[in-house]
Amino acid sequence: MGTAQSREGELRDTDSDSGTESGTESETSTSQSSATDSFHSTSGGASTGTVLGTPSKFKSEGATSKAKPDALVSKLGGLSLNNMQQTMNRVKLYQHVGGTTPAAKWVPVEKQIGYEFVREDEEDDDGEWKLNTKNFRSWLLLVGGKFGAPVDDNLQAKFFDDQLRVDFIWKGVWAMKFMNSTDYHTFVEKYNNCLFENVHGLPPTEENKIKIFGKDFVVWARGEAEDESIWADAENNFEEKQKALRETLRERAMTGVQSLTMGALDNSFLVGNSGIEVLSNLSEGVHSRGITLTLANNKSSSYQTPKKGMLIRGERDMMVLSPQEQGDPHAKGVSQLDLTTGKTVANWQFEKDGTPISMLDVTNDTKSSQLDSASSTFLGLDTNRLVRWDMRDRHGIVQEVASPVLNWTQGHQFARGTNFQCFATTGDGSIVVGSKDGKVRLYSTSSMRQAKTAFPGLGSPITHVDVTYDGKWILATTDTYMILISTVFKDKNGEMKTGFTSRMGGNIAAPRLLKLNPIDAHNAGKGHKFHGGQFSWVTESGQLERNLVVSVGSYTVIWNFRRVKQSNHECYRHEKGLKSCYCYKVVPKEESIVESRFMQEGHAGLGRAPLVVATSKDFSSFNINDMDSQDSQ
């Protein structure tokens, strides 16, 4: 599939494409198919149908329909539509039509239309307009009489300073083009202020920003002052020319896939509803061995539906996390599966001081500890617990009972409010934890009680985290974007350290945001949430992560790590504040993506390790070899 910028296209005001003029709209067609056909007309004539994707209840002034004015406008103090249009700022409005087809294009909708940021009515109980349950009136972006959209990250707004343009999603993909630079920059400032207030529930004053982000991190959060040397130094990495991505293997899955467990040795695994499918690791990707393992409960012999698999002990065994109840992600224990015999050898219970507890997730002690045949420990995470579990008893003896209890050897049970969601480990065993409030905490190898560094949230919950082998970079996933964080800083003596070993503050590099442009975000499918962002997989010192990947709807999206870290590439040239990178490659699938993971670098052959993409019904392997440099722009 084409790359990000090639799909965004140009906004053109041609006579043949113009749909409306001076705020008037053609009569509404009763057939959506005829409207679609008119947009894709080979003659390029003007559309006489309803603007595709516009809610039918919204009508611009001058429309021939005698329907009542837009319900939202009626709730905004009873102002008439014409009066609102006269007081609004004015822009050109476009809509993107045609989806992913070759006929996709931008269509002018209004040559002049008003917009305004307005407060939602306190008494409005229409769920469509409610952002949250906080006791303040949220901000909406009202565009003429066409729509009113809540100002939040779901708009996926992308700003083009050089074109005086902003693209966004609201029941379709729209673009607003401003008449002059002053109007554009006024809009951007107001938009960011409204977004801050909607997210945090406080006016965007300097005092409130310090309250939310902390004194040391307020400039980090808004990207206005940073140590650019981190990004500048990154430009010298990865000099190899990128090559094109291609699919090398594709097979039907034997199970309804829930997750993908990658092995660094001979096998990887698809964890699914009806079993665990064994895959063979090849230099060109993964291939099914035609073997499916089942996970049985020793007490009842009934099949358990697994959520996640974690390889341990030289990848001879797998620890399988199964939720205790449908819809509840927490588990009371893990099952140990012997991959040589295919049998469940133990069902381990989570307990602390004799009391059963639950875990939300488990992971290996380090990036490479699954390869250690003698390892007996692993990490567990719950909303307010971070713990290291040991399969040996308190005397260091391996337990042989059928339903043994894991030994809590290290960790801490925090007060309510941490809301941990996900975690990952570095090559030396340092831990990064992502939280529902958006915070990213860094723990050293010596203590789980207090984080060495805690990055404040940017407004969205962290649903997944990953970290490079050397601990210098963190990738945090939210529903609508990823955050790339540098943990490197200079202490007061000028020594380079990471936030895992010492507290960061003051002179640190601002993060980068990795986003989809609104067209791709909309085309990815209903719900289009980012999930499972990962670096390419490195298990030993001296190797370098070269790509980033995330799944969103029916898309797998890949960024080149070198390009993202460049301080002066085209995505960042016109941006102020937090900078966003849109230089990526999209791999589309017909179904929603369950997981996208890189194979371990040892399977790279002469190039780069393949990428494996799993849906609920099939799995594919792709030869990355970093992607062609022109395609990734």
C-alpha positions as CSV (number, residue, x, y, z in Angstrom):
1,M,0.0,0.0,0.0
2,G,1.2,3.6,-0.6
3,T,2.8,5.6,2.1
4,A,1.4,8.2,4.4
5,Q,2.0,11.4,2.5
6,S,1.2,9.9,-0.9
7,R,-2.4,9.3,0.3
8,E,-3.0,12.7,1.8
9,G,-3.2,14.5,-1.6
10,E,-3.5,18.1,-2.4
11,L,-6.5,20.4,-1.8
12,R,-7.5,21.9,-5.1
13,D,-10.3,24.4,-5.9
14,T,-11.3,23.5,-9.4
15,D,-14.6,24.4,-11.1
16,S,-15.3,20.8,-11.9
17,D,-14.8,19.6,-8.3
18,S,-16.5,22.4,-6.5
19,G,-19.6,21.2,-4.7
20,T,-20.9,24.4,-3.1
21,E,-20.3,28.1,-3.2
22,S,-20.8,31.0,-0.8
23,G,-22.3,28.8,1.8
24,T,-25.1,27.3,-0.3
25,E,-25.5,23.6,-1.0
26,S,-27.2,21.7,-3.8
27,E,-30.4,19.9,-3.2
28,T,-30.1,16.6,-1.3
29,S,-30.3,13.4,-3.2
30,T,-32.3,10.6,-1.7
31,S,-29.9,7.9,-2.9
32,Q,-26.5,7.5,-1.3
33,S,-25.3,5.4,-4.2
34,S,-26.0,8.2,-6.7
35,A,-24.1,10.5,-4.4
36,T,-21.1,8.2,-4.5
37,D,-21.3,7.8,-8.2
38,S,-21.2,11.5,-8.7
39,F,-18.1,11.9,-6.6
40,H,-16.4,9.3,-8.8
41,S,-17.7,10.6,-12.1
42,T,-15.2,10.2,-14.9
43,S,-16.2,13.6,-16.2
44,G,-15.2,15.1,-12.9
45,G,-18.5,17.0,-12.7
46,A,-19.9,18.5,-9.5
47,S,-21.7,16.4,-7.1
48,T,-25.4,16.9,-6.8
49,G,-25.7,14.5,-3.8
50,T,-25.4,14.7,-0.1
51,V,-21.8,15.1,1.0
52,L,-20.6,11.6,1.7
53,G,-20.4,10.9,5.4
54,T,-22.2,14.0,6.6
55,P,-24.8,13.3,9.3
56,S,-28.2,13.8,7.7
57,K,-29.4,15.9,10.6
58,F,-26.8,18.6,9.8
59,K,-27.8,21.1,7.1
60,S,-25.9,24.2,5.9
61,E,-27.7,27.4,5.5
62,G,-29.5,27.7,2.2
63,A,-30.4,24.0,2.1
64,T,-33.7,23.3,0.5
65,S,-34.8,20.9,3.2
66,K,-37.3,22.3,5.7
67,A,-35.9,20.2,8.5
68,K,-35.4,21.8,11.9
69,P,-31.9,23.4,12.5
70,D,-29.2,21.2,13.9
71,A,-30.0,20.0,17.4
72,L,-26.6,21.1,18.8
73,V,-27.0,24.6,17.4
74,S,-30.5,24.8,19.0
75,K,-28.9,23.9,22.4
76,L,-26.3,26.7,22.1
77,G,-28.4,29.4,23.4
78,G,-31.1,29.3,20.6
79,L,-28.9,31.2,18.2
80,S,-30.1,31.1,14.6
81,L,-27.8,29.4,12.1
82,N,-27.4,32.5,10.0
83,N,-26.4,34.6,13.0
84,M,-23.8,32.0,14.0
85,Q,-22.4,32.0,10.5
86,Q,-21.9,35.7,10.6
87,T,-20.0,35.7,13.9
88,M,-17.9,32.6,13.1
89,N,-14.4,32.6,11.6
90,R,-14.5,31.4,8.0
91,V,-12.5,28.6,6.2
92,K,-12.7,26.5,3.1
93,L,-14.1,23.0,3.9
94,Y,-13.1,19.8,2.1
95,Q,-14.0,16.1,2.5
96,H,-12.0,13.1,1.5
97,V,-14.1,10.6,-0.5
98,G,-13.3,7.3,-2.1
99,G,-11.7,5.5,0.8
100,T,-8.7,3.4,-0.3
101,T,-9.8,3.2,-4.0
102,P,-7.7,4.7,-6.8
103,A,-10.5,7.3,-7.2
104,A,-10.0,8.7,-3.7
105,K,-9.7,12.4,-3.6
106,W,-10.5,15.6,-1.8
107,V,-13.8,17.3,-2.7
108,P,-14.6,20.9,-1.9
109,V,-17.7,21.1,0.2
110,E,-17.9,24.8,1.1
111,K,-15.8,27.6,-0.3
112,Q,-16.6,29.6,2.8
113,I,-18.0,28.2,6.0
114,G,-17.9,29.4,9.6
115,Y,-16.3,27.5,12.5
116,E,-16.3,28.2,16.2
117,F,-15.2,26.5,19.5
118,V,-18.2,26.3,21.7
119,R,-19.1,24.9,25.1
120,E,-21.4,21.9,25.3
121,D,-24.6,22.5,27.1
122,E,-24.4,21.5,30.8
123,E,-27.9,20.0,30.6
124,D,-27.2,18.2,27.3
125,D,-27.8,14.5,28.0
126,D,-27.3,13.4,24.4
127,G,-24.6,10.8,24.6
128,E,-23.2,11.8,21.2
129,W,-21.9,15.1,22.6
130,K,-20.8,14.0,26.1
131,L,-17.0,13.7,26.4
132,N,-16.9,12.6,30.0
133,T,-18.6,12.9,33.4
134,K,-16.5,15.7,34.7
135,N,-18.3,18.7,36.1
136,F,-17.5,21.2,33.5
137,R,-18.8,22.0,30.0
138,S,-16.6,20.4,27.4
139,W,-15.4,22.2,24.2
140,L,-16.8,21.3,20.8
141,L,-15.6,22.3,17.4
142,L,-18.7,23.6,15.5
143,V,-18.3,23.8,11.7
144,G,-21.2,25.8,10.2
145,G,-24.4,23.8,10.5
146,K,-22.7,20.6,9.3
147,F,-21.3,19.1,12.5
148,G,-20.1,19.7,16.1
149,A,-17.2,17.5,17.1
150,P,-15.8,17.0,20.6
151,V,-12.3,18.3,20.8
152,D,-10.3,15.3,21.8
153,D,-7.6,12.9,20.4
154,N,-10.3,11.0,18.4
155,L,-10.3,13.9,15.9
156,Q,-6.8,12.7,14.9
157,A,-6.1,16.4,13.9
158,K,-3.1,16.9,11.7
159,F,-1.8,20.4,11.2
160,F,0.0,21.7,8.0
161,D,1.6,25.0,8.9
162,D,3.0,25.5,5.4
163,Q,-0.5,25.0,3.8
164,L,-2.5,26.8,6.5
165,R,-4.6,23.6,6.8
166,V,-5.9,21.1,9.3
167,D,-7.2,17.6,8.6
168,F,-9.4,15.7,11.1
169,I,-11.9,12.8,11.5
170,W,-15.6,13.3,12.4
171,K,-17.9,10.7,10.7
172,G,-15.6,11.0,7.7
173,V,-12.3,12.8,6.9
174,W,-12.3,16.6,6.6
175,A,-9.9,19.4,5.8
176,M,-10.2,23.1,6.7
177,K,-8.0,25.5,4.8
178,F,-7.6,29.0,6.3
179,M,-7.6,32.3,4.6
180,N,-4.4,33.7,6.2
181,S,-1.7,32.8,8.6
182,T,-3.2,34.7,11.5
183,D,-6.5,32.8,11.4
184,Y,-4.7,29.5,11.1
185,H,-2.4,30.1,14.1
186,T,-5.3,31.5,16.2
187,F,-7.2,28.2,15.5
188,V,-4.2,26.0,16.4
189,E,-3.7,27.8,19.7
190,K,-7.4,27.7,20.6
191,Y,-7.6,24.0,19.6
192,N,-4.7,23.1,21.8
193,N,-6.2,25.1,24.7
194,C,-9.6,23.4,24.3
195,L,-7.9,20.0,24.1
196,F,-6.0,20.5,27.3
197,E,-9.1,21.6,29.2
198,N,-11.2,18.7,27.8
199,V,-8.5,16.2,28.8
200,H,-7.4,17.5,32.1
201,G,-10.6,19.4,33.3
202,L,-8.6,22.6,34.0
203,P,-8.0,25.8,32.1
204,P,-4.7,25.8,30.2
205,T,-2.9,28.2,32.5
206,E,0.8,27.8,33.3
207,E,0.0,27.1,36.9
208,N,-2.3,24.2,35.9
209,K,0.2,22.8,33.4
210,I,2.8,22.7,36.2
211,K,0.2,21.0,38.4
212,I,-0.5,18.4,35.8
213,F,3.0,17.7,34.4
214,G,5.2,18.8,37.3
215,K,7.8,21.5,37.3
216,D,10.6,19.3,35.8
217,F,8.4,17.9,33.0
218,V,6.2,20.8,31.9
219,V,8.6,21.8,29.1
220,W,9.0,18.1,28.2
221,A,5.2,17.7,27.9
222,R,4.7,20.6,25.5
223,G,8.0,20.1,23.6
224,E,9.0,23.8,23.7
225,A,12.5,23.3,25.2
226,E,14.5,20.1,24.9
227,D,18.0,18.7,24.6
228,E,18.1,18.4,20.8
229,S,21.5,16.6,21.0
230,I,19.7,13.3,21.6
231,W,17.9,13.5,18.4
232,A,20.8,15.1,16.4
233,D,23.1,12.3,17.5
234,A,20.6,9.7,16.3
235,E,21.0,10.8,12.7
236,N,24.3,8.9,12.4
237,N,22.7,5.6,13.1
238,F,21.6,3.0,10.5
239,E,23.3,4.1,7.4
240,E,22.0,1.2,5.3
241,K,19.7,2.1,2.4
242,Q,16.2,0.8,2.9
243,K,14.6,-1.8,0.7
244,A,11.0,-2.5,-0.2
245,L,8.7,-4.6,2.1
246,R,7.2,-7.7,0.6
247,E,5.0,-10.6,1.8
248,T,7.0,-13.9,1.9
249,L,4.6,-16.3,3.5
250,R,0.9,-16.5,4.3
251,E,-1.1,-19.3,5.8
252,R,-4.5,-19.9,7.4
253,A,-4.4,-20.2,11.2
254,M,-5.7,-23.4,12.8
255,T,-7.2,-21.4,15.8
256,G,-9.0,-18.2,16.5
257,V,-5.9,-16.2,17.3
258,Q,-5.8,-14.2,20.5
259,S,-2.1,-13.4,20.7
260,L,1.3,-14.1,19.1
261,T,4.2,-15.5,21.1
262,M,7.5,-15.2,19.3
263,G,10.4,-17.5,20.0
264,A,14.1,-16.7,19.4
265,L,15.0,-20.4,18.7
266,D,13.1,-22.9,16.5
267,N,9.5,-22.2,17.2
268,S,6.9,-19.4,17.7
269,F,3.2,-19.8,18.7
270,L,-0.3,-18.6,17.9
271,V,-2.3,-18.6,21.1
272,G,-5.9,-19.1,20.2
273,N,-9.4,-20.0,21.3
274,S,-9.1,-23.7,20.5
275,G,-5.4,-24.3,21.2
276,I,-1.8,-23.1,20.8
277,E,-0.5,-23.6,17.2
278,V,3.2,-24.3,16.8
279,L,5.0,-22.4,14.1
280,S,8.5,-23.0,12.7
281,N,10.9,-20.1,12.6
282,L,12.5,-19.7,9.2
283,S,14.7,-17.0,7.7
284,E,11.8,-15.8,5.5
285,G,9.2,-15.9,8.3
286,V,7.0,-18.4,10.1
287,H,5.4,-21.6,8.8
288,S,2.8,-23.8,10.6
289,R,4.1,-27.2,11.8
290,G,0.5,-28.5,11.7
291,I,0.6,-29.1,15.5
292,T,-1.9,-27.6,18.0
293,L,-1.4,-28.0,21.7
294,T,-4.3,-27.8,24.2
295,L,-4.3,-26.4,27.6
296,A,-6.1,-28.6,30.1
297,N,-7.0,-27.9,33.7
298,N,-5.5,-30.7,35.9
299,K,-8.5,-30.7,38.2
300,S,-11.3,-30.9,35.6
301,S,-9.4,-31.7,32.3
302,S,-11.6,-29.0,30.7
303,Y,-10.0,-26.7,28.2
304,Q,-8.9,-23.2,29.3
305,T,-9.0,-20.3,26.9
306,P,-5.6,-18.6,27.1
307,K,-4.9,-14.9,26.8
308,K,-1.1,-14.8,26.5
309,G,1.8,-17.1,26.3
310,M,5.3,-16.4,27.8
311,L,8.3,-18.7,26.9
312,I,10.7,-19.7,29.7
313,R,13.5,-22.1,30.4
314,G,15.3,-22.0,27.1
315,E,11.9,-21.9,25.3
316,R,11.2,-25.5,26.5
317,D,8.2,-24.4,28.5
318,M,5.4,-21.8,28.1
319,M,3.6,-20.0,30.9
320,V,0.0,-19.4,29.8
321,L,-2.1,-16.6,31.4
322,S,-5.8,-17.3,31.2
323,P,-8.4,-14.8,32.5
324,Q,-10.5,-16.1,35.4
325,E,-13.8,-14.9,33.9
326,Q,-15.2,-13.7,30.5
327,G,-14.5,-10.0,30.2
328,D,-12.2,-9.8,33.2
329,P,-8.5,-9.5,32.1
330,H,-7.2,-10.6,35.6
331,A,-6.0,-14.1,36.2
332,K,-5.6,-16.0,39.5
333,G,-2.6,-18.0,38.2
334,V,-0.7,-19.3,35.2
335,S,-0.4,-22.8,33.6
336,Q,3.0,-24.2,32.8
337,L,3.0,-26.1,29.5
338,D,5.8,-28.5,28.5
339,L,6.3,-27.8,24.8
340,T,8.2,-31.0,24.3
341,T,5.4,-33.2,25.4
342,G,2.5,-30.8,24.9
343,K,1.2,-31.4,28.4
344,T,0.3,-29.1,31.2
345,V,2.7,-29.9,34.0
346,A,1.5,-27.4,36.7
347,N,-1.2,-24.8,37.4
348,W,0.6,-22.1,39.5
349,Q,-1.4,-19.9,41.9
350,F,-0.7,-16.2,42.7
351,E,-0.6,-15.7,46.5
352,K,0.8,-13.1,48.9
353,D,1.0,-14.0,52.6
354,G,-1.4,-16.9,52.0
355,T,-4.0,-14.8,50.3
356,P,-4.9,-15.4,46.7
357,I,-4.3,-12.4,44.4
358,S,-4.7,-11.7,40.7
359,M,-2.4,-10.6,38.0
360,L,-3.1,-8.5,34.9
361,D,0.0,-9.5,32.9
362,V,3.3,-11.4,33.1
363,T,6.6,-10.9,31.3
364,N,10.1,-12.2,31.4
365,D,12.8,-10.8,33.7
366,T,14.8,-9.4,30.8
367,K,14.7,-9.2,27.0
368,S,16.6,-12.4,26.7
369,S,15.7,-14.4,29.8
370,Q,13.4,-16.8,28.0
371,L,16.6,-18.2,26.5
372,D,18.0,-19.0,29.9
373,S,17.3,-22.7,30.6
374,A,18.0,-22.3,34.3
375,S,15.8,-19.3,34.9
376,S,12.9,-19.9,37.4
377,T,11.6,-16.3,37.9
378,F,9.4,-13.9,36.0
379,L,7.5,-10.7,36.6
380,G,3.9,-10.0,37.3
381,L,1.8,-6.9,37.1
382,D,-1.6,-5.9,38.5
383,T,-3.3,-2.5,38.7
384,N,-1.5,-1.8,42.0
385,R,1.2,-4.5,42.2
386,L,4.6,-5.1,40.6
387,V,6.2,-8.4,41.7
388,R,8.8,-11.0,40.8
389,W,7.6,-14.5,41.1
390,D,9.7,-17.6,41.7
391,M,8.7,-21.1,40.8
392,R,11.0,-22.4,43.6
393,D,9.9,-22.4,47.2
394,R,11.4,-20.1,49.8
395,H,14.3,-22.5,50.2
396,G,15.2,-22.4,46.6
397,I,13.8,-25.9,45.9
398,V,11.7,-26.5,42.7
399,Q,8.1,-27.4,43.7
400,E,6.7,-30.7,42.4
401,V,3.1,-30.5,43.6
402,A,0.3,-30.4,41.0
403,S,-1.1,-26.9,42.0
404,P,1.9,-25.1,43.5
405,V,2.0,-21.6,44.8
406,L,4.4,-19.1,43.3
407,N,6.8,-17.5,45.7
408,W,6.7,-13.7,45.9
409,T,10.4,-12.9,46.1
410,Q,10.5,-9.2,45.3
411,G,7.9,-6.4,44.6
412,H,5.5,-4.0,46.1
413,Q,1.8,-3.6,46.6
414,F,1.0,0.1,46.0
415,A,-1.8,2.2,47.4
416,R,-4.8,2.5,45.1
417,G,-4.4,4.9,42.2
418,T,-1.4,3.6,40.3
419,N,-3.7,2.0,37.7
420,F,-0.8,0.0,36.1
421,Q,-1.8,-1.4,32.7
422,C,1.3,-2.8,31.0
423,F,5.0,-3.3,31.4
424,A,8.3,-4.4,29.7
425,T,11.9,-5.1,30.6
426,T,15.3,-4.1,29.2
427,G,18.3,-6.3,28.6
428,D,19.6,-5.8,32.2
429,G,16.2,-6.3,33.8
430,S,15.1,-2.7,34.4
431,I,11.3,-2.3,34.2
432,V,9.1,0.3,32.4
433,V,5.4,0.4,33.5
434,G,2.6,2.2,31.7
435,S,-0.6,3.4,33.5
436,K,-4.2,4.3,32.8
437,D,-3.5,7.9,33.7
438,G,-0.8,8.1,31.0
439,K,2.2,8.0,33.3
440,V,5.3,6.0,32.3
441,R,7.4,4.9,35.3
442,L,11.0,3.6,35.2
443,Y,12.2,1.1,37.8
444,S,15.8,0.1,38.4
445,T,17.0,-3.5,38.7
446,S,17.4,-3.1,42.5
447,S,14.0,-1.8,43.6
448,M,10.4,-2.1,42.6
449,R,9.1,0.1,45.5
450,Q,9.8,3.5,44.0
451,A,10.3,4.6,40.4
452,K,13.5,6.3,39.6
453,T,11.7,8.4,37.0
454,A,8.0,9.0,36.3
455,F,7.1,10.7,33.0
456,P,3.7,12.5,33.3
457,G,0.8,11.5,31.1
458,L,0.0,13.4,28.0
459,G,-3.7,12.9,28.3
460,S,-4.3,9.3,27.1
461,P,-4.0,6.0,28.9
462,I,-1.0,3.8,28.1
463,T,-2.2,0.5,26.8
464,H,1.2,-1.1,25.9
465,V,4.9,-0.3,26.4
466,D,8.1,-1.6,25.0
467,V,11.7,-0.6,25.6
468,T,15.0,-1.1,23.7
469,Y,17.5,-3.6,24.9
470,D,19.9,-0.9,26.1
471,G,17.0,0.9,27.9
472,K,17.7,4.2,26.1
473,W,14.3,4.4,24.3
474,I,10.7,3.6,25.3
475,L,7.7,3.2,23.1
476,A,4.3,3.8,24.8
477,T,1.1,3.0,22.9
478,T,-2.2,4.9,23.4
479,D,-5.4,4.5,21.5
480,T,-4.6,7.1,18.9
481,Y,-0.8,7.5,18.8
482,M,2.5,6.2,20.2
483,I,5.0,8.1,22.3
484,L,8.7,7.7,21.7
485,I,10.6,8.7,24.8
486,S,14.4,9.1,25.3
487,T,15.6,8.0,28.7
488,V,19.1,9.4,28.3
489,F,20.2,12.6,30.0
490,K,23.3,14.3,31.4
491,D,23.6,14.6,35.2
492,K,25.0,17.7,36.9
493,N,28.5,16.3,36.3
494,G,28.0,15.9,32.6
495,E,27.8,12.1,32.8
496,M,25.4,10.3,30.5
497,K,22.8,8.2,32.4
498,T,19.3,6.8,31.9
499,G,16.2,7.4,33.8
500,F,16.2,3.8,35.0
501,T,19.3,4.4,37.2
502,S,18.9,8.1,38.2
503,R,16.0,10.5,38.4
504,M,15.5,12.6,35.3
505,G,14.6,16.2,35.3
506,G,15.3,19.6,33.8
507,N,17.4,19.2,30.6
508,I,15.9,16.2,28.9
509,A,14.7,15.5,25.4
510,A,11.1,16.0,24.6
511,P,9.2,13.0,23.3
512,R,8.1,12.4,19.7
513,L,4.5,11.3,18.8
514,L,4.0,8.7,16.1
515,K,0.6,9.1,14.4
516,L,-1.5,8.1,11.4
517,N,-2.7,10.8,9.2
518,P,-6.5,11.2,9.4
519,I,-7.2,9.4,6.1
520,D,-5.3,6.2,7.2
521,A,-6.7,6.4,10.7
522,H,-10.3,6.5,9.3
523,N,-9.6,3.8,6.7
524,A,-8.1,1.4,9.3
525,G,-11.6,0.5,10.4
526,K,-14.2,1.1,13.0
527,G,-12.7,1.7,16.4
528,H,-9.3,2.1,14.8
529,K,-7.3,2.0,18.1
530,F,-3.5,1.5,18.2
531,H,-2.4,-1.6,20.1
532,G,0.7,-3.5,20.8
533,G,3.4,-1.0,19.7
534,Q,6.8,-2.8,19.5
535,F,10.5,-2.2,18.6
536,S,12.1,-4.8,16.4
537,W,13.3,-7.6,18.7
538,V,16.9,-7.6,20.0
539,T,18.1,-10.1,22.6
540,E,21.8,-9.3,23.0
541,S,24.0,-6.3,23.5
542,G,25.5,-4.7,20.4
543,Q,22.4,-5.2,18.2
544,L,20.2,-2.3,17.3
545,E,16.5,-1.9,17.0
546,R,15.7,-0.7,13.5
547,N,11.9,-0.5,13.1
548,L,8.8,0.2,15.1
549,V,5.4,-1.5,14.5
550,V,1.9,-1.1,15.8
551,S,-1.5,-2.6,14.8
552,V,-4.6,-0.4,14.3
553,G,-7.8,-1.8,12.9
554,S,-7.0,-3.7,9.7
555,Y,-3.6,-2.1,9.3
556,T,-0.1,-2.9,10.4
557,V,1.9,0.3,10.5
558,I,5.7,0.4,10.4
559,W,8.1,3.3,11.1
560,N,11.8,3.3,10.4
561,F,13.5,4.0,13.8
562,R,16.3,6.0,12.2
563,R,13.9,8.4,10.4
564,V,11.8,9.0,13.5
565,K,14.9,10.0,15.5
566,Q,16.2,12.4,12.9
567,S,15.9,15.9,14.3
568,N,15.4,17.7,11.0
569,H,13.4,15.5,8.7
570,E,10.3,16.9,6.9
571,C,7.7,15.9,9.5
572,Y,9.3,18.2,12.1
573,R,10.3,21.2,10.0
574,H,7.1,23.2,10.4
575,E,6.0,21.9,13.8
576,K,6.1,23.7,17.0
577,G,5.7,22.1,20.5
578,L,5.4,18.4,20.6
579,K,6.5,17.0,17.2
580,S,4.7,14.2,15.4
581,C,6.1,11.8,12.8
582,Y,3.8,10.6,9.9
583,C,6.6,8.8,7.9
584,Y,5.4,5.2,7.9
585,K,4.5,2.2,5.8
586,V,1.0,0.6,5.9
587,V,0.4,-3.1,5.5
588,P,-3.4,-3.6,5.0
589,K,-5.3,-6.8,5.8
590,E,-8.9,-7.8,5.1
591,E,-9.5,-8.4,8.8
592,S,-8.6,-6.7,12.0
593,I,-5.0,-7.3,13.2
594,V,-4.6,-9.3,16.4
595,E,-0.9,-8.7,16.7
596,S,2.1,-7.6,14.7
597,R,5.6,-8.7,15.9
598,F,9.1,-8.8,14.6
599,M,11.0,-12.0,14.7
600,Q,14.3,-12.1,16.7
601,E,17.2,-10.6,14.8
602,G,18.9,-14.0,14.7
603,H,16.4,-15.0,12.0
604,A,17.3,-12.1,9.8
605,G,19.6,-14.0,7.4
606,L,21.5,-11.4,5.3
607,G,18.9,-8.7,5.9
608,R,16.5,-7.7,8.7
609,A,14.3,-10.0,10.8
610,P,10.9,-10.6,9.2
611,L,7.7,-9.1,10.5
612,V,4.8,-11.5,11.4
613,V,1.2,-10.2,11.2
614,A,-1.6,-12.3,12.7
615,T,-5.3,-11.9,12.3
616,S,-8.0,-14.1,13.9
617,K,-7.9,-16.3,10.8
618,D,-4.5,-16.2,9.2
619,F,-0.8,-15.1,9.6
620,S,1.6,-13.6,7.2
621,S,5.4,-12.9,7.1
622,F,7.0,-9.9,5.5
623,N,10.5,-9.2,4.5
624,I,11.3,-5.8,5.9
625,N,14.9,-5.1,5.1
626,D,14.0,-1.7,6.3
627,M,11.7,-0.4,3.5
628,D,12.7,1.8,0.7
629,S,13.7,5.3,1.9
630,Q,11.5,7.0,-0.6
631,D,8.5,4.9,0.3
632,S,8.9,5.8,4.0
633,Q,8.4,9.5,3.5
